[in-house]
Amino acid sequence: MRAVNIVALVLLVIGGLNWGLVGLFEYDLVAALFGDMSVLSRIVYVLVGLAALYELLHMLTARREVEPITEV
């Protein structure tokens, strides 16, 4: 697994856990650690969003490689 994929996966896990805490307990761990909408917390949010976009594009391109195109 490439290093970029591992970093993206770690960021997605962090983002998923954070959203789970927000949904269940109304507790934003990123904001608690770095401050409510501070520069650091915004960087974490942007990195999680970029990781999601990267993995989405990676998933779509990998799917094209696996599934053969069939013409009807």
C-alpha positions as a LaTeX table, in Angstrom:
\begin{tabular}{lrrr}
\hline
Residue & $x$ (\AA) & $y$ (\AA) & $z$ (\AA) \\
\hline
Met1 & 0.00 & 0.00 & 0.00 \\
Arg2 & 1.38 & 3.37 & $-0.95$ \\
Ala3 & 2.22 & 5.88 & 1.78 \\
Val4 & $-0.34$ & 8.34 & 0.40 \\
Asn5 & $-3.08$ & 5.74 & 0.75 \\
Ile6 & $-2.08$ & 5.02 & 4.33 \\
Val7 & $-2.07$ & 8.72 & 5.24 \\
Ala8 & $-5.46$ & 9.19 & 3.56 \\
Leu9 & $-6.86$ & 6.18 & 5.40 \\
Val10 & $-5.60$ & 7.46 & 8.76 \\
Leu11 & $-7.14$ & 10.88 & 8.09 \\
Leu12 & $-10.45$ & 9.28 & 7.13 \\
Val13 & $-10.48$ & 7.22 & 10.32 \\
Ile14 & $-9.78$ & 10.38 & 12.36 \\
Gly15 & $-12.57$ & 12.20 & 10.54 \\
Gly16 & $-14.99$ & 9.29 & 10.94 \\
Leu17 & $-14.29$ & 8.96 & 14.64 \\
Asn18 & $-14.67$ & 12.70 & 15.11 \\
Trp19 & $-18.05$ & 12.71 & 13.32 \\
Gly20 & $-19.13$ & 9.72 & 15.41 \\
Leu21 & $-18.30$ & 11.63 & 18.58 \\
Val22 & $-20.16$ & 14.68 & 17.28 \\
Gly23 & $-23.22$ & 12.61 & 16.42 \\
Leu24 & $-23.32$ & 10.56 & 19.60 \\
Phe25 & $-22.10$ & 12.97 & 22.25 \\
Glu26 & $-22.01$ & 16.43 & 20.60 \\
Tyr27 & $-18.26$ & 16.43 & 21.28 \\
Asp28 & $-15.86$ & 17.68 & 18.61 \\
Leu29 & $-12.48$ & 16.15 & 19.46 \\
Val30 & $-10.58$ & 18.19 & 16.86 \\
Ala31 & $-12.00$ & 21.43 & 18.24 \\
Ala32 & $-11.24$ & 20.28 & 21.78 \\
Leu33 & $-7.62$ & 19.55 & 20.90 \\
Phe34 & $-6.84$ & 22.52 & 18.65 \\
Gly35 & $-9.50$ & 25.12 & 19.46 \\
Asp36 & $-12.87$ & 25.88 & 17.94 \\
Met37 & $-12.18$ & 26.74 & 14.28 \\
Ser38 & $-8.56$ & 27.65 & 15.00 \\
Val39 & $-6.04$ & 27.51 & 12.19 \\
Leu40 & $-4.90$ & 24.03 & 13.25 \\
Ser41 & $-8.41$ & 22.61 & 13.48 \\
Arg42 & $-9.27$ & 24.05 & 10.06 \\
Ile43 & $-6.13$ & 22.43 & 8.63 \\
Val44 & $-7.20$ & 19.07 & 10.06 \\
Tyr45 & $-10.71$ & 19.47 & 8.60 \\
Val46 & $-9.28$ & 20.40 & 5.17 \\
Leu47 & $-6.86$ & 17.46 & 5.23 \\
Val48 & $-9.68$ & 15.06 & 6.10 \\
Gly49 & $-11.75$ & 16.47 & 3.23 \\
Leu50 & $-8.85$ & 16.16 & 0.79 \\
Ala51 & $-8.26$ & 12.60 & 1.95 \\
Ala52 & $-11.90$ & 11.77 & 1.26 \\
Leu53 & $-11.66$ & 13.23 & $-2.26$ \\
Tyr54 & $-8.41$ & 11.37 & $-2.91$ \\
Glu55 & $-9.88$ & 8.05 & $-1.80$ \\
Leu56 & $-13.06$ & 8.65 & $-3.81$ \\
Leu57 & $-11.04$ & 9.28 & $-6.97$ \\
His58 & $-8.80$ & 6.31 & $-6.18$ \\
Met59 & $-11.85$ & 4.10 & $-5.73$ \\
Leu60 & $-13.41$ & 5.24 & $-9.01$ \\
Thr61 & $-10.24$ & 4.72 & $-11.03$ \\
Ala62 & $-9.59$ & 1.33 & $-9.43$ \\
Arg63 & $-13.12$ & 0.25 & $-10.30$ \\
Arg64 & $-12.56$ & 1.11 & $-13.96$ \\
Glu65 & $-9.45$ & $-1.06$ & $-14.00$ \\
Val66 & $-11.27$ & $-4.05$ & $-12.51$ \\
Glu67 & $-14.57$ & $-3.99$ & $-14.40$ \\
Pro68 & $-14.33$ & $-4.60$ & $-18.12$ \\
Ile69 & $-16.44$ & $-2.36$ & $-20.31$ \\
Thr70 & $-19.19$ & $-4.35$ & $-21.99$ \\
Glu71 & $-21.04$ & $-2.99$ & $-24.94$ \\
Val72 & $-24.68$ & $-3.91$ & $-25.48$ \\
\hline
\end{tabular}
